[in-house]
Amino acid sequence: MSIDFAHDRRFFHSFPRPKKDESEDDTLERGLNILVYMKEVGLVLAPEIVEWDVSVVSGGAEQLKILQRRACFTELSISELPAHSATFGPIALSFDLAKLRGAGATPVIYVPQGVEASALSQIGTFCARGAYHTQGVLRQLELLRELSVPALAAKRFGMPVGPNYELNLQNSDSVGNIVATYTIPASNVRDVLQHVGFNSIPFDHSVGVLNVFLNMFYPTDNAHTGDELGYYRQREWRLIAGDIKFNGWLIGRSLSDPEVAKLREIDSHFWTRELMVDGVPRQRSALALLYEPTPGWNFFDLVEAIFVPEHAVERVRAVVGSKVPVHPAKSI
């Protein structure tokens, strides 16, 4: 079946974003190495820390930083691709809208950051913060459930528990001082949580669902450039993964040591850079996930065409083979 690029709209994934003071040849070479990695290993969901200014809705004391792992795609007409690739990179993978959606792609939920002197304009930030804290509550409920089930508690404690064991629970303030303690029979906690969870989806599944939403939220305005509605205009969709399973299968897995090593060879500065997650510094490569929604899933089965600079066409064909058409970018 032929593809009418002149009239149809597609999803595109352009890469790699050019670095400051990097030559076009060096950017392209990095992109070709990424393409080889995609073909040999799969689609990596890169980590990013998204910061929300919640000072208005939290009274100024809270900093909200959310870890996202995602691969980004933009809905475009072919005539819009050159300008898009100038910003996001010289190699552009093209995808049929329905097929990428069938693989789990979801649109970004753009959250307005609010405007000055308007509390109501903070409603989006208020909801993003609420989803984050709701996930925290559900994590606590799941932890309590595990601690109240003797077999699970014994595994967590590393020793058997008695038939009438108690839970010693504590609340700490922001600097670690214990401000409240509670000693409760584990059986009481178990009974309460069985009541709360009756006819509801499990707590850990709810945590995963909220993690998906937190990976979908993104600001409307690009605060780095001052471009009002800058992110909103990008029409971004994402493949995301986290704590959620389908049919018992975790749709994103951590990378193996050899896979991490290959990533660092491609771009050591990017992948060894540390991000602060829950107060702990971790390298990007350690946080990355490989998107694998089903066993044996192949990302390249979705790629319908690749657009690259004319002088790179043959090199890309050597990587992807004859199954995926490769077009010189100027042909569009």
C-alpha positions as CSV (number, residue, x, y, z in Angstrom):
1,M,0.0,0.0,0.0
2,S,1.4,3.4,-1.0
3,I,1.5,6.2,1.5
4,D,0.2,9.6,0.4
5,F,2.6,11.8,2.4
6,A,1.5,14.9,0.5
7,H,-2.0,14.8,2.0
8,D,-2.0,12.5,5.0
9,R,-0.9,13.4,8.6
10,R,1.4,11.1,10.5
11,F,3.2,10.8,13.8
12,F,6.9,11.7,13.6
13,H,9.8,11.1,15.9
14,S,12.7,13.3,15.0
15,F,16.2,12.9,16.6
16,P,18.7,13.8,17.9
17,R,18.2,17.3,19.1
18,P,21.3,19.3,18.0
19,K,23.6,20.4,20.8
20,K,25.0,23.8,21.2
21,D,28.2,24.2,19.2
22,E,27.8,20.7,17.7
23,S,28.4,20.5,13.9
24,E,25.6,19.1,11.6
25,D,27.9,16.1,10.8
26,D,28.4,15.3,14.4
27,T,24.6,15.6,15.1
28,L,23.9,13.2,12.2
29,E,26.5,10.7,13.4
30,R,25.0,10.6,16.8
31,G,21.6,10.1,15.3
32,L,22.8,7.2,13.2
33,N,24.2,5.6,16.3
34,I,20.9,6.0,18.0
35,L,19.1,4.5,15.0
36,V,21.4,1.4,15.2
37,Y,20.6,1.1,18.9
38,M,16.8,1.3,18.2
39,K,17.2,-1.4,15.6
40,E,19.3,-3.7,17.7
41,V,17.9,-3.1,21.2
42,G,14.6,-1.2,21.0
43,L,12.9,2.0,22.0
44,V,14.3,3.7,25.1
45,L,12.1,5.8,27.2
46,A,14.3,8.7,28.3
47,P,13.9,10.1,31.9
48,E,13.2,13.7,32.6
49,I,12.4,15.5,35.8
50,V,9.4,17.8,35.3
51,E,9.2,20.6,37.9
52,W,5.9,22.2,38.8
53,D,5.7,25.6,40.6
54,V,3.1,24.7,43.2
55,S,3.9,27.6,45.5
56,V,0.5,29.2,45.1
57,V,-1.5,26.0,45.8
58,S,0.8,24.7,48.5
59,G,1.6,27.8,50.5
60,G,5.1,28.1,49.2
61,A,6.8,25.3,51.1
62,E,6.6,22.4,48.6
63,Q,8.7,21.6,45.5
64,L,7.0,19.2,43.1
65,K,9.4,17.3,40.9
66,I,8.0,14.3,38.9
67,L,10.1,11.7,37.1
68,Q,8.8,10.9,33.7
69,R,10.0,8.2,31.3
70,R,8.7,8.6,27.7
71,A,9.4,8.6,24.0
72,C,7.8,11.6,22.2
73,F,6.0,11.8,18.9
74,T,4.5,14.7,17.1
75,E,1.4,14.8,14.9
76,L,2.3,16.6,11.7
77,S,1.6,17.1,8.0
78,I,4.6,16.4,5.8
79,S,5.0,20.1,5.0
80,E,5.6,20.8,8.7
81,L,8.3,18.2,9.1
82,P,11.3,20.3,7.9
83,A,10.8,23.0,10.5
84,H,10.2,20.4,13.2
85,S,13.3,18.5,12.3
86,A,15.4,21.7,12.4
87,T,14.6,21.8,16.1
88,F,14.4,18.2,17.1
89,G,16.9,16.4,14.8
90,P,17.7,15.4,11.2
91,I,16.4,11.8,11.3
92,A,12.6,11.5,11.3
93,L,10.7,8.3,11.7
94,S,7.2,8.2,10.3
95,F,4.3,6.3,11.8
96,D,0.7,5.6,10.9
97,L,-1.6,7.3,13.4
98,A,-3.7,4.2,14.1
99,K,-0.7,1.8,14.4
100,L,1.1,4.0,16.9
101,R,-2.0,4.5,18.9
102,G,-2.5,0.7,18.8
103,A,1.0,0.4,20.4
104,G,-0.1,2.5,23.4
105,A,0.6,6.1,22.3
106,T,-1.4,8.7,24.3
107,P,-1.6,12.5,23.9
108,V,0.1,14.7,26.4
109,I,-2.2,16.3,28.9
110,Y,-1.1,19.9,28.8
111,V,-1.4,21.6,32.2
112,P,-1.6,25.4,32.3
113,Q,0.9,26.8,34.8
114,G,-1.4,29.7,35.7
115,V,-1.2,33.4,35.2
116,E,-0.3,36.2,37.6
117,A,-2.8,37.3,40.2
118,S,-5.4,34.6,39.3
119,A,-5.9,31.7,41.7
120,L,-8.4,30.0,39.4
121,S,-5.8,29.8,36.6
122,Q,-3.8,27.4,38.9
123,I,-6.5,24.7,38.7
124,G,-4.4,22.6,36.4
125,T,-1.4,22.7,38.7
126,F,-3.7,22.0,41.6
127,C,-4.9,18.8,39.9
128,A,-1.3,17.7,38.9
129,R,-0.3,18.1,42.5
130,G,-3.4,16.2,43.7
131,A,-2.6,13.3,41.4
132,Y,1.0,13.1,42.8
133,H,-0.2,13.1,46.4
134,T,-3.0,10.6,45.7
135,Q,-0.4,8.3,44.3
136,G,1.6,8.7,47.5
137,V,-1.5,7.8,49.6
138,L,-2.1,4.7,47.5
139,R,1.6,3.7,47.9
140,Q,1.2,3.9,51.6
141,L,-2.0,1.8,51.5
142,E,-0.2,-0.9,49.5
143,L,2.7,-0.9,51.9
144,L,0.3,-1.3,54.8
145,R,-1.4,-4.1,53.1
146,E,1.9,-5.9,52.5
147,L,2.9,-5.4,56.2
148,S,-0.4,-6.7,57.5
149,V,-0.3,-10.0,55.5
150,P,1.9,-12.4,57.5
151,A,3.6,-14.1,54.5
152,L,4.3,-10.7,52.9
153,A,5.4,-9.1,56.1
154,A,7.8,-12.0,56.9
155,K,9.4,-11.6,53.4
156,R,9.8,-7.8,53.9
157,F,11.2,-8.1,57.5
158,G,13.4,-11.0,56.6
159,M,12.1,-13.1,59.5
160,P,8.9,-14.9,60.5
161,V,6.2,-13.0,62.3
162,G,4.1,-14.2,65.2
163,P,0.3,-14.8,64.9
164,N,-0.5,-11.6,66.8
165,Y,2.2,-9.3,65.6
166,E,1.8,-5.5,65.8
167,L,2.8,-2.7,63.4
168,N,4.8,0.2,64.7
169,L,4.0,3.1,62.4
170,Q,5.6,6.5,62.4
171,N,5.1,10.0,60.9
172,S,8.2,12.1,60.2
173,D,8.4,15.8,59.3
174,S,10.4,17.2,56.4
175,V,13.7,16.9,58.1
176,G,13.2,13.4,59.5
177,N,12.0,14.1,63.0
178,I,9.4,11.6,64.2
179,V,6.2,13.6,65.1
180,A,3.8,10.8,65.7
181,T,3.8,7.0,66.4
182,Y,1.1,4.4,66.3
183,T,1.2,0.8,67.5
184,I,-1.6,-1.2,65.9
185,P,-2.4,-5.0,65.6
186,A,-1.6,-6.1,62.1
187,S,-4.9,-8.0,61.9
188,N,-6.8,-4.7,62.4
189,V,-4.9,-3.0,59.6
190,R,-5.6,-6.0,57.4
191,D,-9.3,-6.0,58.1
192,V,-9.6,-2.2,57.4
193,L,-7.7,-2.5,54.1
194,Q,-9.8,-5.5,53.0
195,H,-12.9,-3.3,53.7
196,V,-11.4,-0.3,51.8
197,G,-10.3,-2.4,48.8
198,F,-13.6,-4.4,48.5
199,N,-14.7,-4.6,44.9
200,S,-12.0,-2.1,43.9
201,I,-8.9,-2.5,41.8
202,P,-5.8,-3.3,43.8
203,F,-3.8,-0.5,45.4
204,D,-0.7,-1.3,43.4
205,H,-2.6,-1.2,40.2
206,S,-4.1,2.2,41.1
207,V,-0.5,3.4,41.8
208,G,0.4,2.3,38.3
209,V,-2.6,4.1,36.7
210,L,-1.7,7.3,38.4
211,N,1.9,6.9,37.3
212,V,0.7,6.8,33.7
213,F,-1.2,10.1,34.2
214,L,1.8,11.7,35.9
215,N,3.9,10.7,32.8
216,M,1.3,12.4,30.5
217,F,1.1,15.8,32.3
218,Y,3.3,18.5,30.8
219,P,3.2,22.3,31.0
220,T,1.5,24.4,28.3
221,D,4.1,27.2,28.3
222,N,7.8,26.9,27.6
223,A,9.3,28.8,30.6
224,H,12.8,28.3,29.3
225,T,12.2,30.4,26.1
226,G,9.3,32.5,27.4
227,D,7.1,31.1,24.6
228,E,3.5,31.2,25.9
229,L,1.7,27.9,24.9
230,G,5.0,26.8,23.4
231,Y,4.7,23.2,24.5
232,Y,0.9,23.1,23.8
233,R,1.5,23.8,20.1
234,Q,3.7,20.8,19.7
235,R,0.8,18.3,19.6
236,E,2.9,15.7,21.4
237,W,1.9,12.1,21.9
238,R,3.9,9.6,24.0
239,L,4.7,6.0,24.6
240,I,5.2,5.7,28.4
241,A,5.7,3.0,31.0
242,G,6.1,2.8,34.7
243,D,4.5,0.7,37.4
244,I,1.6,-0.5,35.3
245,K,1.1,-4.1,34.0
246,F,-1.1,-5.5,31.2
247,N,-1.9,-9.2,31.5
248,G,0.7,-9.4,34.2
249,W,3.4,-7.9,31.9
250,L,5.3,-4.8,33.0
251,I,5.3,-2.8,29.8
252,G,8.7,-1.1,30.4
253,R,11.8,-2.8,31.7
254,S,15.1,-1.6,33.0
255,L,18.1,-1.8,30.7
256,S,20.8,-4.5,31.1
257,D,24.3,-3.6,31.9
258,P,25.5,-4.1,28.2
259,E,22.5,-2.0,27.0
260,V,23.4,0.8,29.4
261,A,27.0,0.6,28.2
262,K,26.0,1.0,24.6
263,L,23.9,4.1,25.5
264,R,26.8,5.7,27.2
265,E,29.0,5.1,24.2
266,I,26.5,7.0,22.0
267,D,26.2,10.1,24.3
268,S,28.2,9.8,27.5
269,H,27.3,13.4,28.7
270,F,23.6,12.9,28.4
271,W,23.3,9.4,29.8
272,T,25.7,9.8,32.7
273,R,24.1,13.0,33.8
274,E,22.5,12.6,37.2
275,L,18.9,13.4,38.1
276,M,17.7,13.8,41.6
277,V,14.9,11.4,42.3
278,D,13.3,11.3,45.8
279,G,16.5,13.0,47.1
280,V,18.8,10.4,45.6
281,P,21.1,11.2,42.6
282,R,20.8,8.6,39.8
283,Q,22.3,8.5,36.3
284,R,19.9,8.9,33.4
285,S,20.9,5.5,32.0
286,A,19.9,3.8,35.3
287,L,16.5,5.4,35.1
288,A,15.8,4.7,31.5
289,L,13.3,2.0,30.5
290,L,12.9,-0.1,27.3
291,Y,9.4,0.0,26.0
292,E,8.3,-3.6,25.6
293,P,4.5,-3.8,25.9
294,T,4.3,-7.5,25.0
295,P,6.9,-10.3,24.8
296,G,9.0,-10.1,21.6
297,W,7.6,-6.7,20.6
298,N,9.6,-5.0,17.9
299,F,9.6,-1.2,17.7
300,F,10.7,-1.2,14.1
301,D,7.5,-3.0,13.0
302,L,5.7,0.3,13.5
303,V,8.1,2.5,11.4
304,E,6.6,3.1,8.0
305,A,9.3,5.4,6.6
306,I,12.4,7.3,7.5
307,F,13.4,10.8,6.3
308,V,17.1,11.8,6.4
309,P,19.5,14.3,4.7
310,E,20.1,13.1,1.2
311,H,23.8,12.2,1.8
312,A,22.8,9.9,4.6
313,V,20.2,7.8,2.8
314,E,22.4,4.9,1.9
315,R,23.9,4.7,5.4
316,V,20.4,4.6,6.9
317,R,19.4,1.9,4.4
318,A,22.3,-0.2,5.5
319,V,21.0,0.0,9.1
320,V,17.3,-0.6,8.5
321,G,17.4,-2.8,5.4
322,S,14.9,-2.9,2.6
323,K,11.7,-3.3,4.7
324,V,11.5,0.4,5.7
325,P,11.6,3.0,3.0
326,V,14.2,5.7,3.4
327,H,13.6,9.1,1.8
328,P,15.9,12.1,1.4
329,A,14.4,14.9,3.5
330,K,14.4,17.4,0.6
331,S,12.0,15.2,-1.3
332,I,9.2,16.3,1.0
